[in-house]
Structures are given as C-alpha cells and as structure tokens.
Amino acid sequence: METPRIQQVEFEGARGPVSPGRSAAIIEKLESNAGDTDILQKHLAVEQAINSDSPLVLGNKLALLQDGPATYQAMFAAIRAAKDHINLETYIFEDDDIGRKFADLLLERQAAGVQVNLVYDSVGCLNTPKEFFGRLSAGGIRVLEFNPINPLAGNKKEWLLNNRDHRKLLLVDGRVAFVGGINISNTYSSRPSSGSGRDENAKTTGWRDTHLQIEGPVVAEFQKLFLDTWRKQKGPPLAEKNYFPKLVRQGDEIVRAIGSAYDEPHSLIYLTLLSAIDHAEQRVYLTNAYFAPDPQLLEALIGTAQRGVDVKLILPSRTDSWAVFHAGRSHYSKLLRAGVKIYERRGAVMHSKTASIDGVWSTIGSTNLDWRSFLHNDELNAVILGHDFSRQMDAMFAKDLAESDAIDLDRWKHRSLLFRLKEWGARFVEYWL
C-alpha cells in the first residue's frame, strides 16, 4: 500500500478539532520524544487515512488491565463511584457469583438515582435465566436484548440470528470507559498459571485476557457507539441524563474508538488492522483467542513476514471452541513456511484480542481474527498511537511469550492424522464459526 502523507493527520482534543498548526506541533513533539520518528509518522498517517470519520483523540489516560480479577476490581470501583449514569454492553452476562455481584452493584446504584442502561446479547446470554434480567428491569434498569433469538421478541422486524453483539463496553458517567475481551462470568475469575499441559478442557483452566480502562475526551466516542447500538436496536427511551459531560485532558495518550457492525459494508476494525500490518516495518505482535483467518489476513501476515518484519502470533493451546481452534491450526504450515512465528499459550485459555505493531501502534478490544468477528458481529476496539503505551503492550507480550510454546515447522509436519482430520473438517465451516 502507498503510505499517506503525514499532512493528513488531524487530531481532536477536549474542545473539539485541533488546528492544523497545533496538530503539526503535536507531531513535532511526538517526534522529539521518540526514537523511530518515521515509523510513528507513517502509522499516524495510515491511521488517519483508513477511517477519517473516527477521530484521533488527544489527552487520554490509560490503564492496562490484565485478566479478570484486576479488571473486575477496577470496574467495581468505577461503578461504586458513579453519580449520573452507567451504560453497559456485553456479550455474556452470566447468573453466577460474578454476574450476581455486578447485578447487585448495578441495582444499588440504580436505587441511588444513577440510571443504568444495559445491552446484552441474546445468544451470548442463552444460558442466563430470563428471571436474572427481569430482576434488573424490576429494579429500574433499562434492559435491552440484542437481536433476540425468539423472532417474536424485540422491536425489530428483521430476525438476525447470526448477527451478534460481541462488544464489551462499560461507561461510567460518560467519563470512564472499559473496553476489551472480558465478559461478565466466573470463567474469568481465576488467573492463568504456568504449566505445560495441552488439553482442550477450558472449564478448569484460568483464562488469559486483556482489558483497558480509559479516561479522557475519547470516552465520548465510545459513548456515541453505545447510544448508536441502543438506537439501532430500537431500545426504550433513555432517561434524561448527562451522557456527554464536559471532558478535560487526563493524560497524554492518543486513542481512537473504532466500532464495527454487521450491517456495515466493511469492518473498520479489520481494515485498520490489515492496514497497520501491511505498513509494518519492524514487528507485528498479535495475541488472539480465535484464529480462523480469511485470505486477506493470511496474505497480509505472510507478505509482511516475507518482507523481513518480525511477525509473532500467540494463540491458544487450550480452547472452548474446538472448531475454531483446529481451523486456525490448519493454516499453521503455510504461515510457518513464510516465516511467521507461532506460539501457543500454556497454562491458560488465551482469550486476549490485542496487537502491537512497530512499537507505536496498539489495539485492544473484542475483535477476534476470524470470519465471525469480521463479518457477523458488532465489535469494539481501542487503537492507541504512541511509544509509551506500546512499551507496556510489548512487555505484556513478552510475558505471554515466556509462557508459550513455539510451534516448530518440522515437528508440525509430523502431527497426528487425527489432528489433520480435525483441521480438514474445521476448514469447511470456518466462515460460520
């Protein structure tokens, strides 16, 4: 791809669009504080060009949250501090210890005058009793079921069983946002452990996941995405609350909020990731839970590795979806021959959806590297531009790498016939997984 000119980069701050002169000064300051200035410039330009409708927002503070316990602790603290409203969008909301703790806290804040609005996915919450959500509704919480499985339920004329809301988004008072891969479930309550076991039993293993806490002006962009989902799903009228408070600078991070939806012609998250990979010069580090790549992503990974870029993937060695697991493994030989390095995380179910590219471009969100995320789901990611946060991402990647086993091409060629048959079968259905 041809690299866009750096003059195209525009920023937004707490007071709206930043002037061209101020934008140029920001870029100059970024350059003076960074080592690989050309790489930073290029990724800023590429990020601006791929999606000009979603702004690059200045002045944000980020906290990288690893695994369920740390994420839930931060979420509970934010919920307890809520004064105006709480907006929650989640794929899974289970009726278990963690789910009930969330429910009790939300009902407590609702009773205190804080309006709570909840979007949950009908398929993701298939095992959650309707009485669980009924209790929330009875307590005054506005509850919206995304694309109900029951074709007679909901307010929409279309029955869209295959189109799911896979987003994980918590917004508190329009000032704090949480995004990432963690659902509301006891599954995420245990931390990963070191180990060398290679079974596929995901029920008794800790889950390795990543979330992000955000404060600053970009929170308004995440709020817009939540309210847009509520509108498109024809939810009940929302209470009059201060959904867009005046936001001020909280830190130094540049963040873009990117949402993709099933009814859009292209996934902006997918296009953004492909573009960042295609323009990588030094390294591409990806961790992902469900790896069933389409031809474009395969081509991008292979082409980038063949250009001499260090491409590393950390994928699961244990899974809760054998079909996706084996569909992904069916591509290993082709990737390994091209120079892509593949590792499988041991001692945990790898559920993170992250990328760190060239030490300047990062993303955390709900999007998997599979057909379902790219074509059928509503997804949500945060993209972060800058060296400081990328250093944290690279350190996290190195930690996961130390707990992973490298896949050796020669040994992989001698895997069992049973594995090959599973891979062959999974490839036939990977579009629908």
ZABALO-975444 format. One record per residue (C-alpha): residue number from 1; chain; x, y, z. Coordinates in nm, 4 decimals, padded with zeros to 6 digits. Layout:
N
     i   ch          X          Y          Z
   NUM    A          X          Y          Z
...
! end
This chain:
433
     i   ch          X          Y          Z
     1    A    00.0000    00.0000    00.0000
     2    A    00.1092    00.3570   -00.0617
     3    A    00.1729    00.5450    00.2611
     4    A   -00.0495    00.8528    00.3064
     5    A    00.1222    01.1845    00.3614
     6    A    00.1668    01.2948    00.7205
     7    A   -00.0101    01.6246    00.6478
     8    A   -00.3383    01.4335    00.6519
     9    A   -00.3170    01.3716    01.0265
    10    A   -00.5746    01.5615    01.2286
    11    A   -00.6471    01.5398    01.5994
    12    A   -00.9320    01.6155    01.8339
    13    A   -00.8991    01.7284    02.1912
    14    A   -01.1304    01.8071    02.4789
    15    A   -01.2545    02.1184    02.2954
    16    A   -01.3015    01.9599    01.9546
    17    A   -01.0878    01.9606    01.6365
    18    A   -00.7296    02.0765    01.6779
    19    A   -00.5991    02.3375    01.4343
    20    A   -00.3501    02.2305    01.1638
    21    A   -00.0761    02.4335    01.3314
    22    A   -00.1389    02.2729    01.6675
    23    A   -00.1542    01.9279    01.5064
    24    A    00.1845    01.9871    01.3446
    25    A    00.3277    02.0943    01.6819
    26    A    00.1931    01.7770    01.8440
    27    A    00.3562    01.5625    01.5765
    28    A    00.6829    01.7515    01.6215
    29    A    00.6717    01.6904    01.9957
    30    A    00.5980    01.3219    01.9418
    31    A    00.8973    01.3025    01.7113
    32    A    01.1282    01.4706    01.9604
    33    A    01.0310    01.2223    02.2323
    34    A    01.0504    00.9125    02.0143
    35    A    01.3246    00.7137    01.8541
    36    A    01.1694    00.5820    01.5325
    37    A    01.0071    00.9036    01.4187
    38    A    00.9461    00.7954    01.0595
    39    A    00.7585    00.4864    01.1764
    40    A    00.5428    00.6880    01.4151
    41    A    00.4682    00.9405    01.1407
    42    A    00.3697    00.6693    00.8979
    43    A    00.1348    00.4915    01.1375
    44    A   -00.0286    00.8209    01.2327
    45    A   -00.0878    00.8969    00.8656
    46    A   -00.2139    00.5472    00.7880
    47    A   -00.4470    00.5514    01.0867
    48    A   -00.5875    00.8879    00.9820
    49    A   -00.6408    00.7798    00.6211
    50    A   -00.8134    00.4479    00.6879
    51    A   -01.1015    00.5992    00.8846
    52    A   -01.1377    00.9749    00.8880
    53    A   -01.4862    00.9565    01.0481
    54    A   -01.3474    00.8332    01.3802
    55    A   -01.1107    01.0949    01.5240
    56    A   -00.7677    01.0522    01.6745
    57    A   -00.8348    01.1970    02.0181
    58    A   -00.5678    01.3555    02.2386
    59    A   -00.5346    01.3832    02.6134
    60    A   -00.6345    01.0402    02.7422
    61    A   -00.5195    00.8364    03.0415
    62    A   -00.4982    00.4585    03.0060
    63    A   -00.4671    00.1671    03.2465
    64    A   -00.3742   -00.1708    03.1003
    65    A   -00.5731   -00.4392    03.2848
    66    A   -00.4584   -00.7994    03.2633
    67    A   -00.7034   -01.0810    03.3361
    68    A   -01.0411   -01.0915    03.5071
    69    A   -00.9622   -01.0219    03.8743
    70    A   -00.7812   -00.6918    03.8063
    71    A   -01.0438   -00.5857    03.5523
    72    A   -01.3404   -00.6622    03.7765
    73    A   -01.1785   -00.4790    04.0670
    74    A   -01.1360   -00.1662    03.8547
    75    A   -01.4902   -00.1942    03.7166
    76    A   -01.6447   -00.2368    04.0606
    77    A   -01.4614    00.0715    04.1862
    78    A   -01.5873    00.2783    03.8923
    79    A   -01.9452    00.1536    03.9308
    80    A   -01.9475    00.2348    04.3030
    81    A   -01.8297    00.5884    04.2219
    82    A   -02.0996    00.6500    03.9570
    83    A   -02.3114    00.9595    04.0133
    84    A   -02.5165    01.0091    03.6955
    85    A   -02.5411    00.7003    03.4728
    86    A   -02.3866    00.3641    03.3813
    87    A   -02.4024    00.2181    03.0306
    88    A   -02.3057   -00.1474    02.9958
    89    A   -02.2857   -00.3534    02.6753
    90    A   -02.1719   -00.7145    02.6977
    91    A   -02.1829   -01.0401    02.5064
    92    A   -02.2034   -01.2679    02.8134
    93    A   -02.3659   -01.1786    03.1456
    94    A   -02.3938   -01.4968    03.3498
    95    A   -02.6056   -01.5719    03.6547
    96    A   -02.3115   -01.6792    03.8705
    97    A   -02.1110   -01.5260    04.1547
    98    A   -01.9505   -01.2578    03.9377
    99    A   -02.2692   -01.1886    03.7449
   100    A   -02.4712   -01.1516    04.0634
   101    A   -02.2105   -00.9189    04.2119
   102    A   -02.2366   -00.6985    03.9050
   103    A   -02.6167   -00.7152    03.9212
   104    A   -02.6260   -00.6223    04.2891
   105    A   -02.3923   -00.3268    04.2371
   106    A   -02.5891   -00.2016    03.9382
   107    A   -02.9179   -00.2288    04.1269
   108    A   -02.7609   -00.0486    04.4224
   109    A   -02.6550    00.2440    04.2037
   110    A   -02.9924    00.2481    04.0267
   111    A   -03.1657    00.2747    04.3626
   112    A   -02.9353    00.5664    04.4473
   113    A   -03.0550    00.7590    04.1416
   114    A   -02.7881    00.6554    03.8934
   115    A   -02.9555    00.5443    03.5700
   116    A   -02.8245    00.2085    03.4463
   117    A   -02.8721    00.1053    03.0828
   118    A   -02.7785   -00.2482    02.9778
   119    A   -02.7407   -00.4147    02.6363
   120    A   -02.6817   -00.7912    02.6426
   121    A   -02.6511   -01.0350    02.3544
   122    A   -02.9284   -01.2918    02.3201
   123    A   -02.7006   -01.5776    02.2068
   124    A   -02.4180   -01.4898    02.4454
   125    A   -02.6659   -01.4974    02.7350
   126    A   -02.8526   -01.8046    02.6151
   127    A   -02.7823   -01.9853    02.9435
   128    A   -02.8722   -01.6888    03.1629
   129    A   -03.2272   -01.7187    03.3013
   130    A   -03.4714   -01.4515    03.1902
   131    A   -03.5520   -01.4003    03.5583
   132    A   -03.1984   -01.2668    03.6055
   133    A   -03.2630   -00.9805    03.3654
   134    A   -03.6190   -00.9482    03.4914
   135    A   -03.4818   -00.8635    03.8351
   136    A   -03.2691   -00.5884    03.6822
   137    A   -03.5661   -00.4474    03.4924
   138    A   -03.7836   -00.4554    03.8024
   139    A   -03.5193   -00.2509    03.9811
   140    A   -03.5442    00.0288    03.7242
   141    A   -03.2529   -00.0663    03.4982
   142    A   -03.3252   -00.0218    03.1269
   143    A   -03.2512   -00.3633    02.9741
   144    A   -03.2194   -00.4305    02.6007
   145    A   -03.1740   -00.7752    02.4431
   146    A   -02.9639   -00.7562    02.1255
   147    A   -03.1211   -00.9387    01.8280
   148    A   -03.3395   -01.1763    02.0336
   149    A   -03.3281   -01.5460    01.9469
   150    A   -03.7062   -01.5516    01.9728
   151    A   -03.8250   -01.3985    01.6431
   152    A   -04.1377   -01.2677    01.8159
   153    A   -03.9412   -01.0755    02.0780
   154    A   -03.7900   -00.7323    02.0403
   155    A   -03.8971   -00.4299    01.8385
   156    A   -03.7239   -00.5041    01.5079
   157    A   -03.8895   -00.6544    01.2003
   158    A   -03.5763   -00.8464    01.0972
   159    A   -03.4736   -01.1732    01.2607
   160    A   -03.0936   -01.1632    01.2616
   161    A   -02.9913   -01.4755    01.4483
   162    A   -02.6380   -01.4855    01.3042
   163    A   -02.5576   -01.1217    01.3829
   164    A   -02.4341   -01.0873    01.7396
   165    A   -02.3188   -00.8081    01.9721
   166    A   -01.9725   -00.9244    02.0778
   167    A   -01.8713   -00.5893    02.2301
   168    A   -01.7594   -00.5481    02.5904
   169    A   -01.8104   -00.1881    02.6957
   170    A   -01.8685   -00.0245    03.0332
   171    A   -01.9185    00.3522    03.0557
   172    A   -01.9497    00.5362    03.3845
   173    A   -02.0831    00.8933    03.3931
   174    A   -01.9556    00.9464    03.0384
   175    A   -01.6075    00.9939    03.1870
   176    A   -01.4621    00.6443    03.2248
   177    A   -01.4708    00.3632    02.9678
   178    A   -01.3676   -00.0012    02.9856
   179    A   -01.3119   -00.1998    02.6644
   180    A   -01.1506   -00.5338    02.5882
   181    A   -01.2174   -00.9058    02.5777
   182    A   -01.3553   -00.9827    02.9240
   183    A   -01.7180   -01.0881    02.9656
   184    A   -01.9135   -01.0977    03.2925
   185    A   -01.8641   -01.4543    03.4123
   186    A   -01.6917   -01.6670    03.6764
   187    A   -01.4872   -01.8059    03.3863
   188    A   -01.2585   -01.5039    03.4110
   189    A   -01.2258   -01.5091    03.7895
   190    A   -00.9138   -01.7259    03.8090
   191    A   -00.5715   -01.6095    03.6980
   192    A   -00.3660   -01.8037    03.4432
   193    A   -00.0981   -02.0344    03.5783
   194    A    00.2291   -02.1615    03.4428
   195    A    00.2155   -02.5138    03.3071
   196    A    00.2893   -02.7436    03.0206
   197    A   -00.0395   -02.9290    02.9843
   198    A   -00.2005   -02.9419    02.6417
   199    A   -00.5589   -03.0474    02.6879
   200    A   -00.8673   -02.8784    02.5493
   201    A   -01.0531   -02.8546    02.8790
   202    A   -01.1233   -02.4847    02.9173
   203    A   -01.3535   -02.5193    03.2180
   204    A   -01.0847   -02.5887    03.4782
   205    A   -00.8161   -02.3567    03.3411
   206    A   -00.7578   -01.9901    03.4134
   207    A   -00.8338   -01.7503    03.1290
   208    A   -00.5754   -01.5050    02.9989
   209    A   -00.7425   -01.1850    02.8832
   210    A   -00.6798   -00.8127    02.8452
   211    A   -00.8934   -00.5073    02.9100
   212    A   -00.8365   -00.1322    02.9032
   213    A   -00.9570    00.1479    03.1303
   214    A   -00.9805    00.4871    02.9591
   215    A   -01.0332    00.8364    03.0957
   216    A   -01.0339    01.1490    02.8834
   217    A   -01.2011    01.3059    02.5775
   218    A   -01.2165    00.9839    02.3723
   219    A   -01.4727    00.8416    02.6162
   220    A   -01.7340    01.0490    02.4304
   221    A   -01.6623    00.8477    02.1140
   222    A   -01.7320    00.5221    02.2976
   223    A   -02.0493    00.6751    02.4382
   224    A   -02.1670    00.7571    02.0853
   225    A   -02.1169    00.3941    01.9843
   226    A   -02.3209    00.2663    02.2789
   227    A   -02.6069    00.5062    02.2104
   228    A   -02.5993    00.4159    01.8408
   229    A   -02.6421    00.0475    01.9303
   230    A   -02.9347    00.1363    02.1557
   231    A   -03.0951    00.3368    01.8763
   232    A   -03.0476    00.0726    01.6053
   233    A   -03.1890   -00.1969    01.8357
   234    A   -03.4922    00.0262    01.8985
   235    A   -03.4449    00.0255    02.2726
   236    A   -03.6893    00.2035    02.5047
   237    A   -03.6390    00.5776    02.5539
   238    A   -03.3406    00.6502    02.7751
   239    A   -03.3726    00.8604    03.0873
   240    A   -03.2547    01.2198    03.0535
   241    A   -02.9018    01.2065    03.1887
   242    A   -02.5734    01.3858    03.1216
   243    A   -02.4385    01.1355    02.8703
   244    A   -02.1885    01.3826    02.7281
   245    A   -02.0317    01.5777    03.0152
   246    A   -01.7559    01.8278    02.9509
   247    A   -01.4359    01.6257    02.9298
   248    A   -01.0898    01.7573    03.0002
   249    A   -00.7413    01.6277    02.9362
   250    A   -00.6489    01.3377    03.1647
   251    A   -00.3209    01.2193    03.0140
   252    A   -00.1023    01.2118    02.7048
   253    A   -00.2328    00.9152    02.5056
   254    A   -00.3762    00.9352    02.1527
   255    A   -00.6740    00.6999    02.1214
   256    A   -00.9247    00.6156    01.8519
   257    A   -01.2537    00.4365    01.9255
   258    A   -01.3495    00.2038    01.6412
   259    A   -01.6731    00.0115    01.6265
   260    A   -01.7764   -00.2319    01.3559
   261    A   -02.1289   -00.3575    01.2956
   262    A   -02.2825   -00.6408    01.0965
   263    A   -02.4870   -00.4006    00.8803
   264    A   -02.1831   -00.2071    00.7555
   265    A   -02.0210   -00.2973    00.4203
   266    A   -01.6739   -00.3314    00.5758
   267    A   -01.5375   -00.3878    00.9245
   268    A   -01.3382   -00.0750    01.0071
   269    A   -01.1536   -00.2655    01.2789
   270    A   -01.0493   -00.5293    01.0257
   271    A   -00.9425   -00.2725    00.7653
   272    A   -00.7453   -00.0786    01.0251
   273    A   -00.5614   -00.3884    01.1452
   274    A   -00.4856   -00.5037    00.7902
   275    A   -00.3501   -00.1607    00.7047
   276    A   -00.1289   -00.1472    01.0135
   277    A    00.0102   -00.4945    00.9369
   278    A    00.0725   -00.4081    00.5704
   279    A    00.2663   -00.0953    00.6691
   280    A    00.4695   -00.2579    00.9485
   281    A    00.8450   -00.2117    00.9222
   282    A    00.9876   -00.3840    01.2307
   283    A    00.7465   -00.6117    01.4165
   284    A    00.3889   -00.7346    01.4378
   285    A    00.2875   -00.8947    01.7679
   286    A   -00.0627   -01.0423    01.7843
   287    A   -00.2420   -01.2323    02.0602
   288    A   -00.5833   -01.3729    01.9844
   289    A   -00.8381   -01.6179    02.1142
   290    A   -00.9998   -01.7373    01.7927
   291    A   -00.7790   -01.7532    01.4859
   292    A   -00.9575   -01.8539    01.1630
   293    A   -00.8127   -01.6015    00.9167
   294    A   -00.9639   -01.5099    00.5825
   295    A   -00.7439   -01.4956    00.2686
   296    A   -00.6698   -01.1220    00.3048
   297    A   -00.5402   -01.1556    00.6596
   298    A   -00.3345   -01.4601    00.5636
   299    A   -00.1853   -01.2674    00.2723
   300    A   -00.1066   -00.9698    00.4963
   301    A    00.0696   -01.1834    00.7585
   302    A    00.2650   -01.3848    00.5028
   303    A    00.3628   -01.0843    00.2921
   304    A    00.4748   -00.8878    00.5970
   305    A    00.6889   -01.1754    00.7268
   306    A    00.8440   -01.2233    00.3835
   307    A    00.9435   -00.8548    00.3844
   308    A    01.1613   -00.9313    00.6863
   309    A    00.9241   -00.7986    00.9543
   310    A    00.9228   -00.9978    01.2798
   311    A    00.5695   -01.1429    01.2852
   312    A    00.4727   -01.3330    01.6001
   313    A    00.1347   -01.4817    01.6933
   314    A    00.0397   -01.6062    02.0393
   315    A   -00.2634   -01.8325    02.0121
   316    A   -00.4390   -02.0759    02.2464
   317    A   -00.3201   -02.4263    02.3262
   318    A   -00.6497   -02.4865    02.5081
   319    A   -00.9884   -02.3796    02.3847
   320    A   -01.3609   -02.3614    02.4435
   321    A   -01.4226   -02.3902    02.0671
   322    A   -01.2519   -02.6903    01.9095
   323    A   -01.3726   -02.5986    01.5594
   324    A   -01.2113   -02.2534    01.5540
   325    A   -00.9038   -02.3968    01.7245
   326    A   -00.8480   -02.6556    01.4528
   327    A   -00.9493   -02.4225    01.1706
   328    A   -00.6720   -02.1895    01.2815
   329    A   -00.4209   -02.4713    01.3105
   330    A   -00.4951   -02.5740    00.9526
   331    A   -00.3133   -02.2565    00.8417
   332    A   -00.0018   -02.3097    01.0542
   333    A    00.2112   -02.4827    00.7893
   334    A    00.1607   -02.2087    00.5312
   335    A    00.2343   -01.9344    00.7851
   336    A    00.5395   -02.1071    00.9302
   337    A    00.6888   -02.1656    00.5851
   338    A    00.6566   -01.7911    00.5172
   339    A    00.8479   -01.7029    00.8337
   340    A    00.5578   -01.6222    01.0660
   341    A    00.6433   -01.7359    01.4207
   342    A    00.3572   -01.9070    01.6027
   343    A    00.3329   -01.9788    01.9746
   344    A    00.0616   -02.1445    02.1817
   345    A   -00.0060   -02.0200    02.5351
   346    A    00.0168   -02.2905    02.8002
   347    A   -00.1391   -02.2894    03.1459
   348    A   -00.4346   -02.0757    03.0373
   349    A   -00.7084   -02.0288    02.7827
   350    A   -00.5790   -01.7417    02.5698
   351    A   -00.8737   -01.5048    02.5215
   352    A   -00.6940   -01.1717    02.4605
   353    A   -00.7523   -00.9770    02.1412
   354    A   -00.4524   -00.7448    02.1151
   355    A   -00.1941   -00.6202    01.8675
   356    A    00.1267   -00.4213    01.8993
   357    A    00.2987   -00.3073    01.5813
   358    A    00.6350   -00.1324    01.5360
   359    A    00.6380   -00.0087    01.8947
   360    A    00.3948    00.2726    01.8075
   361    A    00.0557    00.1196    01.7163
   362    A   -00.1567   -00.0856    01.9559
   363    A   -00.5096   -00.2146    01.9808
   364    A   -00.7184   -00.3832    02.2491
   365    A   -01.0767   -00.4895    02.2046
   366    A   -01.3336   -00.7600    02.1424
   367    A   -01.2394   -00.8488    01.7852
   368    A   -01.1090   -01.1962    01.7076
   369    A   -00.9111   -01.2906    01.3976
   370    A   -01.1906   -01.4947    01.2463
   371    A   -01.4678   -01.4649    00.9905
   372    A   -01.7351   -01.4183    01.2561
   373    A   -01.5766   -01.1060    01.4020
   374    A   -01.5079   -00.9579    01.0586
   375    A   -01.8481   -01.0296    00.9011
   376    A   -02.1197   -01.1174    01.1506
   377    A   -02.0561   -00.9440    01.4842
   378    A   -02.0716   -00.5965    01.6295
   379    A   -01.7217   -00.5435    01.7710
   380    A   -01.5356   -00.2655    01.9519
   381    A   -01.1660   -00.1803    01.9754
   382    A   -00.9482    00.0999    02.1027
   383    A   -00.6468    00.1920    01.8888
   384    A   -00.3597    00.3685    02.0645
   385    A   -00.0807    00.5596    01.8862
   386    A    00.2439    00.6267    02.0700
   387    A    00.5581    00.4739    02.2141
   388    A    00.4772    00.4826    02.5855
   389    A    00.1710    00.2588    02.5745
   390    A    00.3296    00.0333    02.3127
   391    A    00.6119   -00.0367    02.5550
   392    A    00.3565   -00.1673    02.8032
   393    A    00.1970   -00.3789    02.5323
   394    A    00.5317   -00.5235    02.4247
   395    A    00.6192   -00.6051    02.7854
   396    A    00.2863   -00.7854    02.8243
   397    A    00.3505   -00.9740    02.5006
   398    A    00.6963   -01.0787    02.6217
   399    A    00.5441   -01.2097    02.9424
   400    A    00.2908   -01.4179    02.7484
   401    A    00.5637   -01.5353    02.5134
   402    A    00.7601   -01.6719    02.8080
   403    A    00.4539   -01.8811    02.8989
   404    A    00.4093   -02.0132    02.5447
   405    A    00.5495   -02.2968    02.3337
   406    A    00.6884   -02.2298    01.9874
   407    A    00.5413   -02.4313    01.7014
   408    A    00.8285   -02.5878    01.5081
   409    A    00.7603   -02.6467    01.1388
   410    A    00.9473   -02.9768    01.1180
   411    A    00.7657   -03.1193    01.4177
   412    A    00.4360   -02.9733    01.2995
   413    A    00.4701   -03.1663    00.9739
   414    A    00.4622   -03.4875    01.1782
   415    A    00.1446   -03.4121    01.3766
   416    A   -00.1065   -03.6926    01.4054
   417    A   -00.3561   -03.7946    01.1415
   418    A   -00.6345   -03.7216    01.3920
   419    A   -00.5270   -03.3575    01.4156
   420    A   -00.5115   -03.3309    01.0371
   421    A   -00.8652   -03.4700    01.0044
   422    A   -00.9966   -03.2207    01.2624
   423    A   -00.8266   -02.9340    01.0772
   424    A   -00.9671   -03.0513    00.7444
   425    A   -01.3194   -03.0686    00.8863
   426    A   -01.2983   -02.7313    01.0608
   427    A   -01.1870   -02.5552    00.7413
   428    A   -01.5212   -02.6400    00.5769
   429    A   -01.7200   -02.4440    00.8350
   430    A   -01.4782   -02.1666    00.9392
   431    A   -01.6887   -01.8977    00.7697
   432    A   -01.9727   -01.9695    01.0152
   433    A   -01.7717   -02.0344    01.3319
! end
